[in-house]
Amino acid sequence: MALRAGAGKVGTLMASDEFNRWEGRFAVEDYVFGTAPNAFLSSCRDILPKQGRALSIADGEGRNGVFLAECGLSVLSVDFSPAAQGKAQRLAAARGVTIETQTADLLTWDWPGDFDVIAGIFFQFVEADERPRIFQAIRDALKPGGLLLIEGYRPKQLIYKTGGPSRADNLYTHELLEAAFGDFDNLSIREHDSEIAEGSGHVGMSALIDLIGWKPK
């Protein structure tokens, strides 16, 4: 999903190829990644808190943020694409829930804190040398005892080519995620190859890695 832009930078970023690429991709009527939540996120429903604040980063057209709202959470859905966020609000209205959307560059955003849940699904377009800043911001934004849910692609995805970045540096390994979140309680990092069908954007066999963990109290 789209990571980079900022509400205060849209004027200058209109000329950005990256910004225009994502805006053009999300400007179509159909939902590029579908309207159903990510399968991994959906599978975590039973471990979500019954109430509280949730942050869905690089949330695109809102399918995951809307799901979290359907689970009873107060949701902030963040993405840098205004086109995507407009669709997220329409999806929320169609599902009978409310979400807050915010246009932000995750690298320059003033991250709020005290989230009970943070979901990061396929947010892998940030440069490798910038990724530690994002991971640290996630740690800081979670309240003690807060739940972190991440799904991403592993390097083997470059063989499948069914979605995600085309550069190995953007992809996740078990070692990388463990180095960032290895102190989390009840940490689970699972690698698997699975068929996915998420709109037209993610279709087919995929090399995935899932992380579940709770920030230490």
Buried (B, 14 or more C-beta within 10 A) or exposed (E): BBBBBBEEBBEEBEEBEBBEEBBEBBBEEEBBBBBBBBBBBEBBEEEBBEEBBBBBBBBBBBBBBBBBBBBBBBBBBBBBBBBBBBBBBEBBEEBEBEBBBBBBBBBEBEBEEEBBBBBBBBBBBBEEEEBEEBBEBBBEBBBEEBBBBBBBBBBBBBEBEBBBBEEEEBBBBEEBBBEBBEEBEEBEBEBEEEEBEBBEBBBEBBBBBBBBBBBEE
